[in-house]
């Protein structure tokens, strides 16, 4: 499994579409192990670009603070599960919590 996390200053970004970087985390879901973290500079902002860009990098989950319904649909079309309302934490913490089933999902801070 590959989990994508938009970053700003090393933690979850409030705005996935305009983040500085993406962490892509390889995990062994069965063993609940974090295997590898890679960081990529985010591509220039363009509507609809990120779902395809992340799918090309093998992501099948994205953890975000917020995401509008249209963006969620575009990620779903690429086979990427969307988790919204995540807290502003470091990628390792978010992935650990996601794998253990304890990720606290709050309010989706995006409504467009």
N, C-alpha and C positions, 0 to 999 in steps of 0.2 A: 504494500500500500504506500502511496505517496501523498502526503498532506501538504498543501500550499497554504502559506500564511503571509498576508501582506504586512510589511514592516515599515515603521517610522521610528528612528532612534533605537533600534534593536527590540522593539516591542510591537504588539499588534497595532496596526494603523487604524485610525478611525475611518479612513476613506480608502477602500481597497483599490478603487480606480485611479487614484492619484498618489499611491504610496511610493516610497523611495526605492524599496527593494522587496523581493519575495524570498522567503525561506521555503525550500522544498525539502521535506523531511521524509526519509525512507524509514518505514517501520515494519516490524514483524508483528502483525496484529495478534496472532495466536499466542506468542510469547510475551506480548506487550512490551517489546523492546524497540527503542529508538536506535536505528542502525547508522544513519548518516544524515547530516544537515548540509545542504548547499544553499548559498545565497546568490541571487541573480538581480542585477539592476532591472527595475521595472521598465517595460517598453514605454514609449511615449503614449500619452492618453489618447485613446480613440475608441468611440463606442463600439462594443462588440468584439474588441480585439483580445481581451484577457482570457475569455473561456477557451478560445482556440490556442492561444499562446501557452497557457498552462496545460492543456490537454497534450500538446506537442512535447511537453516536458514530462509527461506521464502522470500528472496529478490526477487523483480520483476523489479527493476530498479537498474542500477549501474551508478554512475556519476564518470567519470575518466578524467584525463588530456589527456591521449592518450591510444590507444589500436589498435593493429594490426588487420587486417581483419580476420585472423584465430581465434583469441581470441573472436572477436565480434561474429563470427559464432557459437562458442561453447556456449557463453552466450545466444544467440538467441535460440539455440537448447534446452536450459534449461528454456525457457520462460522468460528470463531476458532482458529487454530493455536496450540498451547501449546508454549513452550520453557521447560524447567525446569532448575534447577541453575546459573543464571547467577550471576556474581560481583557483589558489592556495589559497583557502579560508577555513574557518572553516565549519564543516558540517552544522551547523544551517543556515549559510548564503547561502550555496549552495542549501539546501532544500527549504528555503524561496523563493529564486530566481526561482528555478525549479517550485514550485507550483504556483507562480505568473506569470509564463511565461516570466520572465525577465532574466533567466540564460543566460549569455553571453558565447556562445560556440565559442571558438577560433580554432586555428589550432590543428589538431590531431598530438600530438608530437611523435607518435609511427608509424613506417612504417614497422614493422615486425610482 
